[in-house]
Amino acid sequence: MTQQEFDVEGMSCGGCEQNVVDALTELDGVDGVDADHEGNRVTVSLAGDVPEGDLTAAIEAAGYEVVS
């Protein structure tokens, strides 16, 4: 299992965290998600090969900004 980490802006509460978790867990190959609005960080555990672009697109589609 591998992990990808992202800095994410726009999460301000637990509900925001859940929005990101829900968006990412819909993708095939995502095994788990830990979102932390206080640290502006999202960690995604992958069970399969998921392109980074698909992960960032899901986060952004949920209304948040992935920053480098």
KEKE-3310 file (N, C-alpha, C; in steps of 0.2 Angstrom, whole numbers, plus 5000, padded with zeros to 4 digits):
npx = (5004:5003:5005:4999:5001:4993:4993:4980:4969:4956:4948:4939:4932:4926:4916:4920:4932:4925:4919:4929:4935:4924:4923:4936:4935:4927:4934:4941:4953:4957:4960:4959:4957:4964:4959:4964:4959:4964:4978:4978:4980:4979:4979:4981:4978:4982:4977:4978:4983:4982:4980:4989:4983:4969:4966:4969:4959:4947:4947:4947:4935:4927:4927:4938:4956:4970:4987:5004)
npy = (4994:5011:5029:5045:5062:5078:5096:5105:5119:5128:5120:5120:5115:5100:5095:5099:5091:5079:5080:5080:5067:5059:5062:5057:5043:5038:5035:5021:5011:5018:5016:5022:5038:5052:5067:5083:5097:5107:5106:5108:5097:5082:5065:5051:5034:5021:5007:5003:5007:5024:5038:5053:5065:5061:5061:5074:5080:5076:5081:5095:5095:5094:5106:5112:5118:5111:5113:5116)
npz = (5000:4996:5000:4997:4999:5002:5002:5006:5004:5011:5018:5033:5044:5052:5044:5031:5030:5030:5017:5008:5011:5007:4994:4989:4993:4984:4973:4963:4970:4981:4997:5010:5019:5027:5032:5038:5044:5052:5050:5036:5028:5018:5018:5008:5007:4996:4988:4975:4959:4957:4947:4951:4947:4946:4960:4964:4956:4961:4974:4971:4964:4975:4980:4986:4987:4980:4984:4980)
capx = (5000:5006:5001:5000:4999:4992:4991:4973:4966:4948:4944:4938:4929:4925:4912:4924:4936:4921:4918:4935:4935:4919:4925:4941:4934:4923:4938:4943:4960:4958:4959:4958:4958:4964:4959:4965:4957:4968:4984:4977:4983:4975:4983:4977:4981:4980:4977:4979:4986:4977:4984:4988:4978:4962:4965:4968:4953:4942:4948:4945:4928:4923:4927:4944:4961:4976:4992:5010)
capy = (5000:5017:5035:5051:5068:5084:5102:5107:5125:5129:5116:5124:5111:5093:5094:5100:5085:5073:5081:5077:5060:5056:5063:5053:5036:5036:5033:5015:5010:5022:5012:5026:5045:5055:5074:5087:5104:5112:5106:5109:5091:5076:5059:5046:5027:5018:5000:5001:5013:5029:5044:5059:5069:5059:5062:5081:5082:5074:5086:5101:5095:5094:5113:5114:5119:5108:5118:5113)
capz = (5000:4996:5002:4994:5004:4998:5005:5004:5006:5010:5023:5039:5049:5051:5038:5026:5030:5027:5010:5005:5012:5003:4986:4987:4993:4978:4967:4964:4972:4987:5003:5016:5018:5033:5031:5044:5042:5055:5047:5029:5025:5016:5016:5005:5007:4990:4987:4968:4955:4955:4945:4956:4944:4948:4967:4965:4953:4966:4980:4969:4963:4981:4982:4989:4982:4981:4983:4980)
cpx = (5004:5002:5003:4997:4998:4991:4985:4971:4959:4945:4944:4935:4929:4921:4916:4929:4932:4920:4923:4936:4930:4921:4931:4940:4929:4927:4941:4951:4961:4956:4957:4960:4958:4964:4960:4964:4962:4975:4984:4980:4978:4980:4979:4981:4978:4982:4979:4983:4981:4981:4983:4983:4971:4961:4964:4961:4947:4942:4945:4938:4924:4923:4933:4950:4967:4982:4999:5015)
cpy = (5006:5023:5041:5057:5074:5090:5104:5114:5125:5124:5120:5121:5104:5091:5094:5094:5079:5074:5078:5070:5056:5056:5058:5045:5034:5033:5025:5015:5014:5018:5016:5033:5048:5063:5078:5094:5109:5112:5107:5103:5085:5070:5053:5039:5024:5011:4998:5007:5018:5035:5050:5064:5068:5061:5070:5084:5081:5079:5093:5101:5095:5101:5115:5114:5115:5112:5114:5115)
cpz = (5000:4998:4998:4999:5000:5003:5002:5007:5006:5015:5030:5045:5048:5045:5032:5025:5027:5020:5006:5005:5007:4996:4985:4988:4988:4972:4969:4965:4978:4993:5009:5015:5025:5031:5038:5042:5046:5052:5039:5025:5024:5015:5014:5004:5000:4990:4980:4965:4953:4953:4950:4953:4946:4955:4967:4962:4958:4972:4977:4967:4969:4984:4986:4984:4984:4980:4983:4985)
residu = (MET:THR:GLN:GLN:GLU:PHE:ASP:VAL:GLU:GLY:MET:SER:CYS:GLY:GLY:CYS:GLU:GLN:ASN:VAL:VAL:ASP:ALA:LEU:THR:GLU:LEU:ASP:GLY:VAL:ASP:GLY:VAL:ASP:ALA:ASP:HIS:GLU:GLY:ASN:ARG:VAL:THR:VAL:SER:LEU:ALA:GLY:ASP:VAL:PRO:GLU:GLY:ASP:LEU:THR:ALA:ALA:ILE:GLU:ALA:ALA:GLY:TYR:GLU:VAL:VAL:SER)
# end
